[in-house]
Amino acid sequence: MKKIGIFWGSSTDNTTTATEFMKEYLEMNDHQVDIHNIADTDVDKILEYDNIIIGCPTWHIGELQEDWDSVFSDFEELDFSGKTGAFFGCGDQVGYPANFLDAIGMLAEPFMKNGGSLIGKCSRDNYQFTGSRALDKDDKLLGLGLDYDNDDEETCEDFMVMWLEEIIDDFKD
Ligand SMILES: Cc1cc2nc3c(=O)[nH]c(=O)nc-3n(C[C@H](O)[C@H](O)[C@H](O)COP(=O)(O)O)c2cc1C
């Protein structure tokens, strides 16, 4: 059994739907999961977990979702040494192809810079977009992208299951 904290923000509830699905799936597989909406959570709370999942949609053409935006200056000061983190985000690859999932990159970069160990990178092959701040130097996405605007809910759930199965062993017991 692993203990995982999921921290998410959401403006139109897609990321909430994804967070609740992940919690249910992980709990079905006997893991302990606490979920915290960053809108009403102290950002320091993240450091209470060794295994962290962070979810943030991209809004307003390459911006963080507003609740993450409000805590970002504190988030980027946290010391993530010893923490294992996986990132996901909701976005719209058709409507915003040059900024798809930018928020994943904006949160994953300080996490890695401040000592965190990032897991759960994804191939860009499953998506169609032209640019993203979430791409690393090897052209891999720094986290899982979910596109509720263009994919149906079942497809998003399949993506989440595949990703969770891939990352779960890398979280600490
Ligand atoms: C005004 C507006 C701007 C957006 N900007 C982006 C963007 O830059 N990149 C992206 O990938 N998605 C963008 N989106 C799509 C949202 O990220 C997407 O709808 C997401 O599922 C919303 O998540 P939420 O319901 O959890 O807030 C934008 C949507 C709107 C309405």
The ligand as an SDF file (V2000), in Angstrom:
LIG
                    3D

 31 33  0  0  0  0  0  0  0  0999 V2000
  -10.2700   30.8780  -22.2930 C   0  0  0  0  0  0  0  0  0  0  0  0
   -9.6360   29.5170  -22.2910 C   0  0  0  0  0  0  0  0  0  0  0  0
   -8.2680   29.4150  -22.4060 C   0  0  0  0  0  0  0  0  0  0  0  0
   -7.6300   28.1500  -22.4400 C   0  0  0  0  0  0  0  0  0  0  0  0
   -6.2660   28.0790  -22.6150 N   0  0  0  0  0  0  0  0  0  0  0  0
   -5.7010   26.8510  -22.7690 C   0  0  0  0  0  0  0  0  0  0  0  0
   -4.3090   26.7270  -23.0730 C   0  0  0  0  0  0  0  0  0  0  0  0
   -3.5770   27.7100  -23.2060 O   0  0  0  0  0  0  0  0  0  0  0  0
   -3.7870   25.4830  -23.2010 N   0  0  0  0  0  0  0  0  0  0  0  0
   -4.5440   24.3470  -23.0640 C   0  0  0  0  0  0  0  0  0  0  0  0
   -4.0050   23.2360  -23.1900 O   0  0  0  0  0  0  0  0  0  0  0  0
   -5.8790   24.4390  -22.7600 N   0  0  0  0  0  0  0  0  0  0  0  0
   -6.4720   25.6430  -22.6240 C   0  0  0  0  0  0  0  0  0  0  0  0
   -7.8090   25.7310  -22.3380 N   0  0  0  0  0  0  0  0  0  0  0  0
   -8.6000   24.4950  -22.1770 C   0  0  0  0  0  0  0  0  0  0  0  0
   -8.7730   24.0740  -20.7120 C   0  0  0  0  0  0  0  0  0  0  0  0
   -7.5290   23.7980  -20.1090 O   0  0  0  0  0  0  0  0  0  0  0  0
   -9.6280   22.8080  -20.6520 C   0  0  0  0  0  0  0  0  0  0  0  0
  -10.9430   23.1060  -21.0020 O   0  0  0  0  0  0  0  0  0  0  0  0
   -9.5690   22.0970  -19.3180 C   0  0  0  0  0  0  0  0  0  0  0  0
  -10.2320   20.8520  -19.4230 O   0  0  0  0  0  0  0  0  0  0  0  0
  -10.1850   22.9040  -18.1880 C   0  0  0  0  0  0  0  0  0  0  0  0
   -9.9570   22.2260  -16.9840 O   0  0  0  0  0  0  0  0  0  0  0  0
  -10.8150   22.4940  -15.6720 P   0  0  0  0  0  0  0  0  0  0  0  0
  -12.2740   22.1810  -16.0470 O   0  0  0  0  0  0  0  0  0  0  0  0
  -10.3190   21.5400  -14.6540 O   0  0  0  0  0  0  0  0  0  0  0  0
  -10.6580   23.9170  -15.2790 O   0  0  0  0  0  0  0  0  0  0  0  0
   -8.4230   26.9730  -22.2970 C   0  0  0  0  0  0  0  0  0  0  0  0
   -9.8190   27.0960  -22.1740 C   0  0  0  0  0  0  0  0  0  0  0  0
  -10.4210   28.3510  -22.1730 C   0  0  0  0  0  0  0  0  0  0  0  0
  -11.9230   28.4110  -22.0630 C   0  0  0  0  0  0  0  0  0  0  0  0
  1  2  1  0
  2  3  1  0
  2 30  2  0
  3  4  2  0
  4  5  1  0
  4 28  1  0
  5  6  2  0
  6  7  1  0
  6 13  1  0
  7  8  2  0
  7  9  1  0
  9 10  1  0
 10 11  2  0
 10 12  1  0
 12 13  2  0
 13 14  1  0
 14 15  1  0
 14 28  1  0
 15 16  1  0
 16 17  1  0
 16 18  1  0
 18 19  1  0
 18 20  1  0
 20 21  1  0
 20 22  1  0
 22 23  1  0
 23 24  1  0
 24 25  2  0
 24 26  1  0
 24 27  1  0
 28 29  2  0
 29 30  1  0
 30 31  1  0
M  END
$$$$
